[in-house]
Amino acid sequence: DSKDGVRNYIAPAAVLPGLLTEATPSGPLPNPAHFEAKRWDPAVTVKYNWTDTFNTYLRYATAYRAGGVSVRSSLFNPFGEEEVTSWELGFKAQLLDRRLTLNVAAYDQTIKGQQTSFQEAPQTAPSLSNFVNNDQDVKIKGIELEASLRVMPGLNLSAGYSYIDAPKFSEFDNP
């Protein structure tokens, strides 16, 4: 993944009509923004079928979200990539002559360099926004449960439950 960007500032035509072009910018130019990364993100699942109606699994995966530069930023500051490492442990079962299906999973994720966006001046220029990377790792854990029961042909009852333990962000100070 490789990105390069350069932005010129051109004054509005109403201020200096006809005097400024892309070749003659009217204001100080921000430094070119540069982002570069080479990634390989594996995903591995180990599954064991205990019977033809019950299995357990363990999954490990990594992923990333590319960094870059926000085109809505007045500063045009680059931000880095976001990396996620995830573990999941679960089972899938079919019971009661395959009329009841149960799926249960527990997961643990770590996000490094979480990308966070914020408005530069929400009251005066709400369209301007920037991205920054969180310095601290973000830990997210959770459990998911799903059940489906075939009561009779044409009638299924389903239920699901999710619990997520994640940090709460109440306020963000602009850097």
C-alpha positions as CSV (number, residue, x, y, z in Angstrom):
1,D,0.0,0.0,0.0
2,S,1.6,3.2,-1.1
3,K,0.0,6.7,-1.2
4,D,1.4,10.1,-2.0
5,G,-0.5,13.4,-2.0
6,V,0.1,17.1,-2.6
7,R,-2.4,19.8,-2.1
8,N,-2.2,23.4,-3.3
9,Y,-4.1,26.3,-1.8
10,I,-5.9,28.5,-4.3
11,A,-7.7,31.6,-3.1
12,P,-11.3,32.0,-4.0
13,A,-11.9,33.7,-7.4
14,A,-13.9,36.5,-5.8
15,V,-10.8,37.7,-3.9
16,L,-8.2,37.7,-6.7
17,P,-10.0,36.9,-9.9
18,G,-7.9,35.5,-12.8
19,L,-4.6,35.9,-10.9
20,L,-4.2,32.5,-9.4
21,T,-4.1,29.1,-11.1
22,E,-3.0,25.6,-10.0
23,A,0.5,26.5,-11.2
24,T,0.6,29.7,-9.0
25,P,-0.8,28.8,-5.6
26,S,-1.8,31.7,-3.4
27,G,-0.8,30.5,0.0
28,P,1.7,28.4,1.9
29,L,1.7,24.9,0.7
30,P,1.5,22.1,3.2
31,N,4.3,19.5,3.1
32,P,3.4,16.6,0.8
33,A,1.7,13.9,2.8
34,H,3.2,10.4,2.5
35,F,2.0,7.0,3.7
36,E,3.6,3.7,2.9
37,A,3.1,0.2,4.2
38,K,3.7,-3.4,3.2
39,R,1.4,-5.9,4.8
40,W,0.7,-9.6,5.1
41,D,-2.3,-10.3,7.3
42,P,-2.9,-14.0,8.0
43,A,-6.1,-15.7,9.2
44,V,-6.0,-19.2,10.5
45,T,-8.8,-21.4,11.8
46,V,-8.4,-24.8,13.5
47,K,-11.7,-26.7,13.7
48,Y,-12.4,-30.1,15.2
49,N,-15.6,-32.1,14.5
50,W,-16.3,-34.1,17.6
51,T,-19.4,-35.6,16.0
52,D,-21.3,-34.8,12.8
53,T,-23.5,-32.4,14.8
54,F,-20.9,-30.8,17.1
55,N,-17.6,-28.9,16.4
56,T,-15.3,-26.5,18.1
57,Y,-13.0,-24.0,16.6
58,L,-10.2,-21.5,17.3
59,R,-9.5,-18.6,14.9
60,Y,-6.6,-16.2,14.8
61,A,-6.6,-13.3,12.4
62,T,-4.9,-10.0,11.7
63,A,-6.0,-7.1,9.6
64,Y,-5.3,-3.5,9.0
65,R,-6.9,-0.3,7.9
66,A,-4.6,1.9,5.7
67,G,-3.5,5.3,6.9
68,G,-3.4,8.3,4.7
69,V,-4.6,11.9,4.7
70,S,-8.1,13.3,5.2
71,V,-9.1,15.5,2.2
72,R,-11.4,17.4,4.6
73,S,-8.4,18.5,6.8
74,S,-7.2,22.1,6.6
75,L,-3.8,20.8,7.9
76,F,-3.5,17.8,5.6
77,N,-1.6,15.9,8.3
78,P,-1.0,12.2,7.5
79,F,-2.2,9.5,9.9
80,G,-0.9,6.0,10.3
81,E,-2.5,2.6,9.8
82,E,-4.7,0.8,12.3
83,E,-3.8,-2.8,13.1
84,V,-6.2,-5.4,14.6
85,T,-5.3,-8.8,16.1
86,S,-8.3,-11.1,16.8
87,W,-8.8,-14.4,18.6
88,E,-12.1,-16.3,18.6
89,L,-13.1,-19.5,20.3
90,G,-16.4,-21.2,19.8
91,F,-18.6,-24.1,19.1
92,K,-21.5,-25.0,16.8
93,A,-24.0,-27.7,17.7
94,Q,-27.1,-29.3,16.3
95,L,-29.3,-31.1,18.9
96,L,-32.7,-32.7,19.2
97,D,-32.5,-34.5,15.9
98,R,-31.1,-31.3,14.3
99,R,-34.1,-29.2,15.3
100,L,-32.1,-27.1,17.7
101,T,-29.0,-25.2,16.5
102,L,-26.6,-23.5,19.0
103,N,-23.7,-21.3,18.1
104,V,-21.5,-19.8,20.8
105,A,-18.3,-17.7,20.3
106,A,-16.0,-15.7,22.6
107,Y,-13.6,-13.2,21.1
108,D,-10.7,-11.0,22.1
109,Q,-9.4,-8.1,19.9
110,T,-6.6,-5.7,20.2
111,I,-6.5,-2.5,18.0
112,K,-3.2,-0.7,17.7
113,G,-3.1,2.8,16.4
114,Q,-6.9,3.1,16.3
115,Q,-7.9,5.8,13.8
116,T,-10.1,8.5,15.3
117,S,-11.7,11.4,13.4
118,F,-12.7,14.7,14.9
119,Q,-14.1,18.0,13.6
120,E,-11.6,20.8,13.6
121,A,-14.1,23.6,14.3
122,P,-17.6,22.1,14.7
123,Q,-19.3,25.5,15.2
124,T,-17.6,27.5,12.5
125,A,-16.4,24.9,9.9
126,P,-18.2,21.6,10.5
127,S,-16.9,20.1,7.2
128,L,-13.3,20.2,8.3
129,S,-12.1,17.0,10.0
130,N,-8.9,15.2,10.8
131,F,-7.8,11.7,11.7
132,V,-5.3,10.8,14.5
133,N,-4.0,7.5,15.8
134,N,-4.7,6.5,19.4
135,D,-1.4,6.0,21.3
136,Q,-2.9,3.3,23.5
137,D,-4.0,-0.1,22.5
138,V,-7.8,-0.7,22.5
139,K,-8.9,-4.0,23.9
140,I,-12.4,-5.4,23.0
141,K,-13.8,-8.7,24.3
142,G,-17.1,-10.2,23.8
143,I,-19.5,-13.2,23.7
144,E,-22.1,-14.1,21.1
145,L,-24.8,-16.7,21.5
146,E,-27.3,-17.8,18.8
147,A,-30.1,-20.4,19.1
148,S,-32.7,-21.6,16.6
149,L,-35.4,-24.1,17.3
150,R,-37.6,-25.7,14.6
151,V,-40.9,-26.1,16.5
152,M,-42.7,-27.6,13.6
153,P,-42.4,-27.4,9.8
154,G,-42.7,-23.7,8.8
155,L,-42.2,-22.4,12.4
156,N,-38.8,-21.5,13.8
157,L,-38.0,-19.7,17.0
158,S,-34.7,-17.8,17.1
159,A,-32.8,-15.8,19.7
160,G,-29.5,-14.1,19.9
161,Y,-27.4,-12.4,22.6
162,S,-24.2,-10.3,22.3
163,Y,-22.1,-8.9,25.1
164,I,-19.2,-6.5,24.2
165,D,-16.7,-5.2,26.7
166,A,-15.1,-2.2,25.1
167,P,-13.7,1.1,26.3
168,K,-16.0,4.0,26.5
169,F,-14.9,7.3,24.9
170,S,-16.8,10.3,26.2
171,E,-14.6,13.2,25.2
172,F,-11.8,13.7,22.7
173,D,-9.4,16.7,22.9
174,N,-8.1,18.0,19.5
175,P,-4.4,17.7,19.3
